[in-house]
Amino acid sequence: MTDRIEIARATAAARAGVGDNSLGALPEWNLADLYPSMDGPELARDVERAMGEAVTFEEAWKGKLADEAAKGAGGRLGAAMLAYEALDELMGRIMSYAGLIYAGDTSDPKRAKLYGDLQEKMTDASSHLLFFTLEMNRIDDAVMDAAMDADTTLGRYRPWIVDLRKDKPFQLDDRVEQLFHEKSVTGRGAWNRLFDETMTALRFDVDGEEMTLEPTLNLLQSPDGETRRKGSEALAKTFGENLRLFTLITNTLAKDKEISDRWRGFEDIADSRHLANRVEREVVDALESAVRAAYPRLSHRYYAMKAKWLGMEQMNNWDRNAPLPETPQATIGWNEAKDTVLSAYRGFAPEMAEIAGRFFDGRWIDAPVRPGKSPGAFAHPTVPSVHPYVLLNYMGKPRDVMTLAHELGHGVHQVLAADQGSLMSSTPLTLAETASVFGEMLTFRSLLDRATDKRERKAMLAQKVEDMINTVVRQIAFYGFERRLHTERRNGELTSDRIGELWLEVQAESLGPAIALRPGYETFWSYIPHFIHSPFYVYAYAFGDCLVNSLYAVYMNAETGFQEKYFAMLRAGGTKHHSELLKPFGLDATDPAFWQKGLSVIEGLIDELEAMEG
């Protein structure tokens, strides 16, 4: 009876988003800075304007870019760039609003229709702009270089143009590019939407309590083992009942990617992602090899220690994120979470706290758990003329505070990079995770410095190690899973059982012998959204964590000037390669020793935990 009472309390708290203490008033974002309403005249006007101006832009510039470039200072290619960027910003604003409205409640038919309709209209509009990048890449390199030197307006876009030309070897004929682009709405985009709407509609039965995904996942962090087991089994049951659909979605999208990669001439299954991230395959391979070689020193070793702390010979997969007995169980209210993160940011640089504070003051954050709301968390940059928005599913756990610190790190980065403009503010994913993980590290170190009790310090260190393992080891395991899945998909469809086998293989390898993977866990691949939305995205988390570990070591040893260099890196947005951005800090991601430095920080924390047992 006690177990059932504990489970009932945990599920009720998770469903309501409260624990022993109230979370306080959780903010819901105000999207009026984008558009006042879904059916207001402002949105309708901008949609019509975008569609009309896209046609006008095509009529004005198609077939003329090479001639304008050849004219040098007397050409109008700079004016074309300005007009192209203005349209990019306008359409970005429209789709940002549509995406955020949809994320707030994917179960609402009105929102889903708006998102689908606007996606179609903006795809149609942007098809009139496709010629621009294709023609730009057909201009001779010497001619383009001379034009950028002669025309200061065009020269401002040099980083974007240089970046664009890296896509040149994989560029297809104009009509094929247009077909790929227009069919994305009924192809990849439609499958993505099906996944999202299915996932938010799922319900998980825990002792008669029907719950959505986020609160059910939250049960896996309960201090009660029976509650964790019940949550895991509820997840496995519902995932299993929907596995046929998730298998079809995964097979279809993997094939869709293979077709695109084959037509474009990418050699490796992840090369398109590396190109998008502006990172060399050899760098990612070195990262993956370093992390996999470190599994025994990191995850295997840590989970063996944790099993002993929990009084188990072997943990179950649902015990992986269980809190230690030393972990405080009080719910962390929203105001405390806010003060914790802003205080840590302020200790690093007042400007960082001031920018993060705008997210709270301006209602740029949507924090409550709601039925239909997108699971997980993200920071969306929208467009430079507005500001980013952050989505959370806040339930008062310590990890939720770290998630807040993570997403606000993204937000600060996006605000600082906005001055680069619509085309150059976006940062490759590998470096986009730097500011977010750095924000987490600042918050963790601030809290650790305040901890005086040995048991409290142990709990904090353990949680940080687990977060780092989740960010580095788990994400590289995800990357390995994707590589195996996409490789096998080239030989035909994979069954649900086969995908489950691949999942268990990489999980067993990464987690080690201290964790038993119980029946049902073979379905847990099905809820990871990155596999659907952004194939091979996941290694960016490991890249960012290892980078931040090295970056933080530089910060701790720097006497002065680090903050200025750090903000300069964030303000650069997408205008510089990772080698150029890291050079002022004396860091080089192409050096194999670089990754060992980052991993040694995690190992050092595990050493400290082990010493506490002595």
C-alpha positions as CSV (number, residue, x, y, z in Angstrom):
1,M,0.0,0.0,0.0
2,T,2.9,2.4,0.8
3,D,4.3,2.0,-2.7
4,R,0.9,2.8,-4.3
5,I,0.6,5.9,-2.1
6,E,4.1,7.0,-3.0
7,I,3.4,6.5,-6.7
8,A,0.1,8.3,-6.5
9,R,1.7,11.3,-4.8
10,A,4.6,11.3,-7.4
11,T,2.3,11.1,-10.4
12,A,-0.1,13.7,-9.0
13,A,2.9,16.1,-8.3
14,A,4.3,15.4,-11.8
15,R,1.0,15.9,-13.5
16,A,0.3,19.2,-11.7
17,G,3.9,20.4,-11.9
18,V,4.2,20.9,-8.2
19,G,5.9,19.1,-5.4
20,D,5.8,19.7,-1.6
21,N,6.0,23.4,-2.2
22,S,4.3,25.5,-4.9
23,L,6.4,26.3,-7.9
24,G,5.0,29.8,-7.8
25,A,3.6,31.6,-10.9
26,L,5.1,30.0,-13.9
27,P,5.4,32.4,-16.9
28,E,3.8,31.8,-20.2
29,W,5.3,33.5,-23.2
30,N,3.9,36.6,-24.8
31,L,4.2,36.1,-28.6
32,A,2.8,39.6,-29.4
33,D,6.3,40.9,-30.1
34,L,6.1,38.7,-33.2
35,Y,2.3,39.0,-34.0
36,P,-0.6,40.1,-31.8
37,S,-2.8,37.1,-32.7
38,M,-3.2,34.1,-35.0
39,D,-6.1,35.7,-36.9
40,G,-5.0,39.3,-36.8
41,P,-4.5,41.5,-39.8
42,E,-0.8,41.9,-39.1
43,L,0.1,38.3,-39.7
44,A,-2.2,38.1,-42.8
45,R,-0.6,41.3,-44.2
46,D,3.0,40.0,-43.8
47,V,2.1,36.6,-45.3
48,E,0.7,38.4,-48.4
49,R,3.7,40.7,-48.5
50,A,6.2,37.9,-48.3
51,M,4.5,36.0,-51.1
52,G,4.3,39.0,-53.3
53,E,7.8,40.3,-52.6
54,A,9.3,36.9,-53.3
55,V,7.9,36.9,-56.8
56,T,9.0,40.5,-57.3
57,F,12.6,39.6,-56.1
58,E,12.8,36.7,-58.6
59,E,11.6,38.9,-61.5
60,A,14.1,41.6,-60.6
61,W,17.2,39.5,-60.1
62,K,17.0,36.0,-61.7
63,G,19.6,35.5,-64.4
64,K,21.3,38.8,-63.6
65,L,23.6,38.1,-60.6
66,A,26.7,37.1,-62.6
67,D,26.5,40.3,-64.7
68,E,26.0,42.5,-61.6
69,A,29.0,40.8,-59.9
70,A,31.2,41.5,-63.0
71,K,30.4,45.2,-62.7
72,G,32.3,45.4,-59.4
73,A,31.7,48.6,-57.6
74,G,29.2,49.7,-60.2
75,G,27.1,46.5,-59.7
76,R,24.0,46.0,-57.7
77,L,24.8,42.7,-56.1
78,G,25.0,44.3,-52.7
79,A,21.5,45.7,-53.2
80,A,20.3,42.2,-54.1
81,M,21.8,40.8,-50.9
82,L,20.0,43.4,-48.8
83,A,16.7,42.6,-50.4
84,Y,17.3,38.9,-50.0
85,E,18.1,39.2,-46.3
86,A,15.1,41.4,-45.7
87,L,12.9,38.7,-47.2
88,D,14.7,36.0,-45.2
89,E,13.9,38.0,-42.0
90,L,10.2,38.5,-43.0
91,M,9.6,34.9,-43.7
92,G,11.6,33.9,-40.6
93,R,9.4,36.0,-38.4
94,I,6.2,34.4,-39.9
95,M,7.5,30.9,-39.4
96,S,8.9,31.6,-35.9
97,Y,5.4,32.7,-34.8
98,A,3.7,29.7,-36.5
99,G,6.2,27.3,-34.9
100,L,6.0,28.8,-31.4
101,I,2.2,28.9,-31.4
102,Y,2.2,25.3,-32.6
103,A,4.7,24.2,-29.9
104,G,2.5,25.7,-27.2
105,D,-0.2,23.2,-28.0
106,T,0.3,20.8,-30.9
107,S,-3.0,19.1,-30.1
108,D,-5.0,22.3,-31.0
109,P,-6.4,21.8,-34.6
110,K,-6.5,25.6,-35.2
111,R,-2.8,25.9,-34.3
112,A,-1.9,22.9,-36.3
113,K,-3.8,24.2,-39.3
114,L,-2.1,27.6,-39.0
115,Y,1.3,26.0,-38.8
116,G,0.6,23.7,-41.8
117,D,-0.9,26.5,-43.9
118,L,2.0,28.9,-43.2
119,Q,4.6,26.2,-43.8
120,E,3.1,25.6,-47.3
121,K,2.8,29.3,-48.1
122,M,6.3,30.1,-47.0
123,T,7.7,27.1,-48.9
124,D,5.9,28.3,-52.0
125,A,7.3,31.8,-51.5
126,S,10.8,30.7,-50.8
127,S,10.8,28.6,-54.0
128,H,11.0,31.9,-55.8
129,L,14.2,32.7,-53.9
130,L,16.0,29.4,-54.6
131,F,17.7,30.7,-57.7
132,F,19.6,33.3,-55.6
133,T,22.0,30.9,-53.8
134,L,22.3,28.7,-56.8
135,E,23.3,31.5,-59.1
136,M,25.6,33.0,-56.5
137,N,27.5,29.7,-56.4
138,R,27.8,29.7,-60.2
139,I,29.7,33.0,-60.2
140,D,33.4,32.5,-60.8
141,D,35.4,32.7,-57.5
142,A,37.8,35.4,-58.8
143,V,34.8,37.5,-60.0
144,M,33.0,37.2,-56.7
145,D,36.1,38.0,-54.7
146,A,36.7,41.1,-56.8
147,A,33.0,42.2,-56.4
148,M,33.2,41.8,-52.6
149,D,36.4,43.8,-52.5
150,A,34.9,46.6,-54.6
151,D,31.4,46.8,-53.1
152,T,31.3,47.5,-49.3
153,T,27.7,46.5,-49.0
154,L,28.4,43.1,-50.7
155,G,31.6,42.8,-48.7
156,R,29.8,42.8,-45.5
157,Y,28.3,39.5,-46.4
158,R,31.7,37.9,-47.2
159,P,31.4,35.3,-44.3
160,W,28.0,34.2,-45.6
161,I,29.1,34.0,-49.2
162,V,32.3,32.1,-48.3
163,D,30.1,29.7,-46.3
164,L,27.6,29.4,-49.1
165,R,30.3,28.3,-51.5
166,K,31.1,25.3,-49.4
167,D,27.7,23.9,-50.5
168,K,28.7,24.3,-54.2
169,P,29.9,20.7,-54.8
170,F,26.6,19.3,-53.5
171,Q,24.3,21.7,-55.4
172,L,21.9,20.3,-57.9
173,D,20.2,21.7,-61.0
174,D,17.8,24.5,-60.3
175,R,14.6,22.5,-61.2
176,V,15.7,19.6,-59.0
177,E,16.5,21.9,-56.1
178,Q,13.0,23.4,-56.5
179,L,11.4,20.0,-56.5
180,F,13.3,18.9,-53.4
181,H,12.3,22.2,-51.7
182,E,8.6,22.1,-52.6
183,K,8.1,18.5,-51.8
184,S,9.7,18.9,-48.4
185,V,6.2,20.0,-47.1
186,T,4.6,16.7,-48.1
187,G,7.7,14.7,-47.4
188,R,10.1,15.3,-44.5
189,G,8.1,18.1,-43.0
190,A,4.9,16.1,-42.9
191,W,6.6,13.1,-41.2
192,N,8.1,15.5,-38.7
193,R,4.7,16.9,-37.9
194,L,3.2,13.4,-37.6
195,F,5.8,12.5,-35.1
196,D,5.3,15.7,-33.0
197,E,1.5,15.4,-32.9
198,T,1.6,11.7,-32.1
199,M,4.2,12.2,-29.3
200,T,2.2,15.0,-27.6
201,A,-1.0,13.0,-27.9
202,L,0.5,9.9,-26.2
203,R,-0.8,9.1,-22.7
204,F,1.0,6.9,-20.1
205,D,-1.0,4.9,-17.5
206,V,0.7,4.8,-14.1
207,D,-1.6,3.1,-11.6
208,G,-4.7,4.5,-13.3
209,E,-3.2,8.0,-13.6
210,E,-3.0,9.1,-17.3
211,M,0.0,11.3,-17.9
212,T,1.7,13.0,-20.8
213,L,5.4,12.3,-21.8
214,E,7.3,14.9,-19.7
215,P,5.6,14.2,-16.3
216,T,6.1,10.4,-16.9
217,L,9.8,10.8,-17.7
218,N,10.0,12.9,-14.6
219,L,9.0,9.8,-12.5
220,L,12.4,8.3,-13.5
221,Q,14.0,10.9,-11.2
222,S,11.8,9.9,-8.2
223,P,13.7,8.9,-5.0
224,D,11.3,5.9,-4.8
225,G,12.5,2.8,-6.8
226,E,9.0,1.5,-7.3
227,T,7.8,4.8,-8.7
228,R,10.7,4.8,-11.2
229,R,9.9,1.2,-12.2
230,K,6.2,2.0,-12.7
231,G,7.1,5.1,-14.8
232,S,9.5,3.1,-17.0
233,E,7.0,0.4,-17.6
234,A,4.3,2.8,-18.5
235,L,6.7,4.5,-21.0
236,A,7.6,1.1,-22.5
237,K,4.0,0.0,-22.8
238,T,2.8,3.1,-24.7
239,F,5.9,3.2,-26.8
240,G,5.4,-0.4,-27.7
241,E,1.8,0.1,-28.6
242,N,2.9,2.8,-31.1
243,L,6.1,1.2,-32.2
244,R,4.8,0.3,-35.7
245,L,4.2,4.0,-36.4
246,F,7.5,5.2,-35.0
247,T,9.3,2.5,-37.0
248,L,7.6,3.6,-40.2
249,I,8.4,7.3,-39.6
250,T,12.1,6.4,-38.8
251,N,12.5,4.1,-41.9
252,T,10.8,6.7,-44.2
253,L,13.0,9.6,-43.0
254,A,16.2,7.6,-43.1
255,K,15.4,6.6,-46.7
256,D,14.4,10.2,-47.5
257,K,17.8,11.3,-46.3
258,E,19.6,8.6,-48.2
259,I,18.0,9.7,-51.4
260,S,18.9,13.4,-50.8
261,D,22.5,12.4,-49.9
262,R,22.9,10.2,-52.9
263,W,21.7,12.9,-55.3
264,R,23.9,15.5,-53.8
265,G,27.0,13.2,-53.7
266,F,27.7,13.0,-50.0
267,E,30.0,10.1,-49.2
268,D,29.3,9.5,-45.5
269,I,25.9,9.3,-44.0
270,A,26.7,12.2,-41.6
271,D,28.5,14.4,-44.1
272,S,25.5,16.6,-44.7
273,R,25.3,17.4,-41.0
274,H,29.1,18.0,-40.8
275,L,28.7,20.5,-43.7
276,A,25.8,22.2,-42.0
277,N,27.8,22.5,-38.8
278,R,30.9,23.7,-40.7
279,V,33.0,21.1,-39.0
280,E,35.3,18.5,-40.6
281,R,34.4,14.8,-40.5
282,E,37.9,14.1,-39.0
283,V,37.1,16.3,-36.0
284,V,33.9,14.6,-35.3
285,D,35.5,11.1,-35.8
286,A,38.2,12.1,-33.3
287,L,35.5,13.2,-30.8
288,E,33.5,10.0,-31.2
289,S,36.7,7.9,-30.8
290,A,37.8,9.7,-27.7
291,V,34.5,9.5,-26.0
292,R,34.0,5.8,-26.8
293,A,37.4,5.0,-25.5
294,A,36.6,6.8,-22.3
295,Y,33.3,4.9,-21.6
296,P,35.1,2.6,-19.0
297,R,36.7,5.6,-17.2
298,L,33.5,7.6,-17.2
299,S,30.1,6.0,-17.4
300,H,31.0,2.4,-16.5
301,R,33.0,3.6,-13.5
302,Y,30.5,6.1,-12.3
303,Y,27.4,3.8,-12.6
304,A,29.3,1.1,-10.7
305,M,29.8,3.6,-7.9
306,K,26.2,4.7,-8.0
307,A,24.9,1.2,-7.8
308,K,26.9,0.8,-4.6
309,W,25.5,4.1,-3.2
310,L,22.0,2.9,-3.9
311,G,22.6,-0.5,-2.3
312,M,22.3,-2.5,-5.5
313,E,24.7,-4.9,-7.2
314,Q,23.3,-3.8,-10.5
315,M,21.0,-0.9,-11.3
316,N,18.0,-1.2,-13.6
317,N,17.7,1.1,-16.6
318,W,15.1,3.1,-14.7
319,D,17.5,3.8,-11.9
320,R,20.1,5.6,-14.1
321,N,18.9,9.1,-13.1
322,A,17.7,8.2,-9.6
323,P,18.7,10.8,-7.0
324,L,21.2,9.8,-4.4
325,P,19.9,9.5,-0.8
326,E,21.8,12.8,-0.1
327,T,19.9,14.7,-2.7
328,P,17.5,17.3,-1.3
329,Q,14.0,16.5,-2.4
330,A,12.4,19.9,-1.9
331,T,10.8,21.3,-5.0
332,I,12.6,24.4,-6.3
333,G,10.3,27.3,-6.9
334,W,10.4,29.4,-10.0
335,N,11.7,32.5,-8.3
336,E,14.5,30.5,-6.7
337,A,15.4,29.0,-10.0
338,K,15.4,32.4,-11.6
339,D,17.6,34.0,-8.8
340,T,20.0,31.0,-8.9
341,V,20.7,31.3,-12.6
342,L,20.8,35.1,-12.8
343,S,23.1,35.2,-9.8
344,A,25.5,32.8,-11.4
345,Y,25.4,34.7,-14.7
346,R,26.0,38.0,-12.8
347,G,29.1,36.5,-11.1
348,F,30.6,35.9,-14.5
349,A,29.5,39.2,-16.2
350,P,26.8,41.7,-15.3
351,E,25.9,42.0,-19.0
352,M,25.2,38.3,-19.2
353,A,22.7,38.6,-16.3
354,E,21.1,41.7,-17.7
355,I,20.4,40.0,-21.1
356,A,19.1,36.9,-19.4
357,G,16.9,39.0,-17.1
358,R,15.1,40.3,-20.2
359,F,13.7,36.8,-20.8
360,F,11.9,37.0,-17.4
361,D,10.9,40.7,-17.6
362,G,9.6,40.5,-21.1
363,R,7.8,37.1,-20.8
364,W,10.0,35.5,-23.4
365,I,9.7,32.1,-21.5
366,D,7.0,29.5,-21.5
367,A,7.5,27.3,-18.4
368,P,4.5,25.3,-17.3
369,V,3.7,21.7,-18.3
370,R,0.5,21.6,-20.3
371,P,-1.3,18.9,-22.2
372,G,-0.4,19.2,-25.9
373,K,2.7,21.3,-25.3
374,S,5.9,20.2,-27.0
375,P,8.0,18.1,-24.7
376,G,11.6,19.0,-23.7
377,A,13.1,22.4,-23.9
378,F,14.5,24.8,-26.5
379,A,15.6,28.4,-27.2
380,H,14.3,29.7,-30.5
381,P,16.2,32.8,-31.9
382,T,13.2,34.0,-34.1
383,V,14.7,36.9,-36.1
384,P,17.2,39.6,-35.2
385,S,14.6,42.4,-35.2
386,V,12.6,40.7,-32.4
387,H,14.2,38.4,-29.7
388,P,14.5,34.8,-28.8
389,Y,11.9,32.7,-26.9
390,V,12.5,29.9,-24.5
391,L,10.3,26.8,-24.0
392,L,10.6,24.7,-20.8
393,N,8.6,22.1,-19.0
394,Y,9.4,23.2,-15.5
395,M,8.6,20.9,-12.6
396,G,10.9,22.1,-9.9
397,K,13.7,19.5,-10.1
398,P,17.4,20.5,-9.8
399,R,17.8,19.3,-13.5
400,D,15.0,21.8,-14.4
401,V,17.1,24.6,-13.0
402,M,20.1,23.4,-15.1
403,T,17.8,23.3,-18.1
404,L,16.8,26.9,-17.5
405,A,20.5,27.8,-17.2
406,H,21.2,25.9,-20.5
407,E,18.4,27.5,-22.5
408,L,19.1,31.0,-21.2
409,G,22.7,30.4,-22.3
410,H,21.3,29.8,-25.8
411,G,19.2,32.9,-25.4
412,V,22.0,35.2,-24.4
413,H,24.1,33.9,-27.4
414,Q,21.2,34.5,-29.8
415,V,20.7,38.1,-28.5
416,L,24.4,38.9,-28.8
417,A,24.6,37.4,-32.3
418,A,21.5,39.2,-33.6
419,D,23.6,42.2,-34.7
420,Q,25.1,40.0,-37.5
421,G,21.7,40.1,-39.2
422,S,19.3,37.4,-40.4
423,L,21.8,35.6,-42.7
424,M,24.8,35.6,-40.4
425,S,23.5,35.4,-36.8
426,S,22.9,31.7,-36.9
427,T,25.7,29.7,-35.3
428,P,26.6,26.1,-36.4
429,L,25.2,23.6,-33.9
430,T,28.6,22.5,-32.6
431,L,29.3,26.1,-31.4
432,A,25.6,26.9,-30.7
433,E,25.8,24.5,-27.7
434,T,28.8,26.3,-26.2
435,A,27.0,29.2,-24.6
436,S,24.3,26.9,-23.3
437,V,26.6,24.4,-21.6
438,F,28.8,27.3,-20.4
439,G,25.7,28.8,-18.7
440,E,25.1,25.4,-17.0
441,M,28.7,25.3,-15.8
442,L,28.5,28.7,-14.3
443,T,25.3,27.8,-12.5
444,F,26.7,24.6,-11.2
445,R,30.0,26.1,-10.0
446,S,28.1,28.9,-8.2
447,L,26.0,26.4,-6.4
448,L,28.9,24.2,-5.6
449,D,30.9,27.1,-4.1
450,R,28.0,27.7,-1.7
451,A,27.7,24.1,-0.6
452,T,29.4,23.5,2.8
453,D,27.8,20.2,3.8
454,K,29.8,17.2,2.6
455,R,26.6,15.2,1.7
456,E,25.1,18.1,-0.2
457,R,28.4,18.6,-2.1
458,K,28.4,14.9,-3.0
459,A,24.9,15.0,-4.3
460,M,25.7,18.1,-6.4
461,L,28.9,16.6,-7.8
462,A,27.0,13.3,-8.6
463,Q,24.3,15.2,-10.4
464,K,26.7,17.2,-12.4
465,V,28.6,14.1,-13.4
466,E,25.4,12.5,-14.5
467,D,24.4,15.5,-16.5
468,M,27.8,15.5,-18.2
469,I,27.5,11.8,-18.9
470,N,24.1,12.4,-20.4
471,T,25.5,15.2,-22.5
472,V,28.7,13.5,-23.7
473,V,28.5,9.7,-23.3
474,R,24.8,9.4,-24.0
475,Q,24.8,11.7,-27.0
476,I,27.8,10.0,-28.6
477,A,25.9,6.7,-28.0
478,F,22.9,8.3,-29.8
479,Y,25.2,9.3,-32.7
480,G,26.5,5.7,-32.9
481,F,22.9,4.4,-32.9
482,E,22.0,6.7,-35.8
483,R,25.1,5.7,-37.7
484,R,24.2,2.0,-37.4
485,L,20.6,2.6,-38.2
486,H,21.2,4.8,-41.3
487,T,23.9,2.4,-42.6
488,E,21.6,-0.7,-42.3
489,R,18.7,1.3,-43.8
490,R,20.6,1.5,-47.1
491,N,20.0,-2.2,-47.5
492,G,16.3,-2.1,-46.8
493,E,13.8,-1.3,-44.1
494,L,14.5,-2.2,-40.5
495,T,12.0,-3.9,-38.3
496,S,11.0,-2.6,-34.9
497,D,12.9,-5.5,-33.4
498,R,16.1,-4.7,-35.3
499,I,16.0,-1.1,-34.4
500,G,15.5,-2.2,-30.8
501,E,18.5,-4.5,-31.0
502,L,20.7,-1.6,-32.3
503,W,19.5,0.6,-29.5
504,L,20.3,-2.0,-26.8
505,E,23.7,-2.6,-28.3
506,V,24.9,1.0,-28.1
507,Q,23.2,1.5,-24.8
508,A,24.9,-1.5,-23.2
509,E,28.3,-0.4,-24.6
510,S,27.9,3.1,-23.3
511,L,26.3,2.5,-19.9
512,G,28.4,-0.6,-18.9
513,P,27.7,-3.7,-16.8
514,A,26.4,-1.8,-13.8
515,I,23.1,-1.1,-15.5
516,A,20.7,-3.9,-16.5
517,L,18.6,-3.1,-19.5
518,R,15.2,-4.6,-18.7
519,P,12.5,-5.7,-21.1
520,G,10.7,-2.8,-22.6
521,Y,13.8,-0.5,-22.8
522,E,14.3,-1.6,-26.4
523,T,11.5,0.8,-27.3
524,F,13.1,3.9,-25.8
525,W,14.7,5.1,-29.0
526,S,11.3,6.0,-30.3
527,Y,10.8,9.2,-28.3
528,I,14.1,11.0,-29.1
529,P,13.0,13.9,-31.3
530,H,16.5,14.7,-32.6
531,F,16.5,11.4,-34.6
532,I,13.5,12.7,-36.5
533,H,14.0,16.4,-36.8
534,S,17.8,16.7,-37.1
535,P,19.7,13.5,-38.0
536,F,23.1,13.4,-36.4
537,Y,22.5,16.6,-34.4
538,V,23.3,14.8,-31.2
539,Y,27.1,14.9,-31.4
540,A,26.9,18.7,-31.1
541,Y,26.1,18.3,-27.4
542,A,29.2,16.3,-26.7
543,F,31.2,18.8,-28.8
544,G,29.8,21.7,-26.8
545,D,30.4,20.0,-23.4
546,C,34.0,19.0,-24.1
547,L,34.6,22.5,-25.6
548,V,33.1,24.2,-22.5
549,N,35.2,22.1,-20.1
550,S,38.3,23.3,-21.9
551,L,37.0,26.8,-22.1
552,Y,36.1,26.9,-18.4
553,A,39.6,25.8,-17.5
554,V,41.0,28.7,-19.5
555,Y,38.5,31.0,-17.7
556,M,39.7,29.8,-14.2
557,N,43.3,30.4,-15.1
558,A,42.8,33.7,-16.8
559,E,43.7,36.8,-14.9
560,T,41.8,39.3,-17.1
561,G,40.2,39.6,-20.4
562,F,38.3,36.3,-20.7
563,Q,34.8,37.8,-20.6
564,E,35.6,40.2,-23.4
565,K,36.9,37.3,-25.6
566,Y,33.9,35.2,-24.7
567,F,31.4,37.8,-25.6
568,A,33.3,38.5,-28.9
569,M,32.9,34.8,-29.7
570,L,29.2,34.9,-29.1
571,R,28.7,38.1,-31.0
572,A,30.4,36.6,-34.0
573,G,27.3,34.4,-34.7
574,G,28.0,32.4,-37.8
575,T,30.7,34.6,-39.3
576,K,33.7,32.6,-38.2
577,H,34.9,29.0,-38.3
578,H,35.4,27.1,-35.0
579,S,39.2,27.3,-35.4
580,E,39.0,31.1,-35.7
581,L,36.7,31.5,-32.7
582,L,38.7,29.2,-30.4
583,K,42.2,30.6,-31.3
584,P,42.0,33.6,-28.9
585,F,41.6,31.0,-26.1
586,G,44.5,28.9,-27.2
587,L,42.2,26.0,-28.1
588,D,42.2,23.8,-31.2
589,A,39.4,21.3,-31.8
590,T,41.5,19.6,-34.5
591,D,44.1,18.5,-31.9
592,P,43.2,15.1,-30.6
593,A,44.5,16.2,-27.1
594,F,41.7,18.8,-27.1
595,W,39.0,16.2,-26.5
596,Q,41.1,14.5,-23.8
597,K,41.2,17.8,-21.9
598,G,37.4,18.0,-21.9
599,L,36.9,14.4,-20.9
600,S,39.5,14.7,-18.1
601,V,37.3,17.3,-16.4
602,I,34.5,14.7,-16.1
603,E,37.0,12.1,-14.9
604,G,38.3,14.6,-12.3
605,L,34.8,15.0,-10.8
606,I,34.4,11.3,-10.6
607,D,37.8,11.1,-8.9
608,E,36.5,13.6,-6.3
609,L,33.4,11.6,-5.7
610,E,35.4,8.4,-5.3
611,A,37.7,10.2,-2.8
612,M,34.6,11.1,-0.7
613,E,34.0,7.4,-0.2
614,G,37.4,6.9,1.3
